[in-house]
Amino acid sequence: MGVIFDLFSVVRTVEMLQLFLRYINLRLALTLQEIGSVGGSLIIWPVCGIISLIGALCYSELGTSILRSGGDYAYITEALGCLPGFLFLWCAVIVLMPAGIAISSLTFAYYILQPFFPTCESPESAVRLVAASAVCEYLCFV
């Protein structure tokens, strides 16, 4: 059981890295296309990095100033009240978290079945079976 969970975690990490690199390449091309100059795009990227750093520092400041557990739920509840915190938590549990688990498990299934079907597409039933077993494995350890 632990081996499948570890493989799932490794594939999820590799998947996120690949998506991030694809996003960076796409963003570089689009930025260069819209700006029209290499110098302008080289200025925009550090500025956006500084803005992201400021956002991360603000989030870490929230974590040090609000000492309750719960992450985003605690921050929203502290700042806006119980109803917005509850609505955020409800949306996260009903929509956001299951969607992330489903996407990760389907990607894991495609990657793990690729060596068994090198010349053709993996059967959809096999992908669904492996993805469902990965979801069950993930939920057993959460």
Secondary structure, 3 states (H helix, E strand, C coil): CHHHHHHHHHHHHHHHHHHHHHHHHHHHHHHHHHHCCHHHHHHHHHHHHHHHHHHHHHHHHHHHHCCCCCCHHHHHHHHHCHHHHHHHHHHHHHHHHHHHHHHHHHHHHHHHHHHHCCCCCCCHHHHHHHHHHHHHHHHHHC
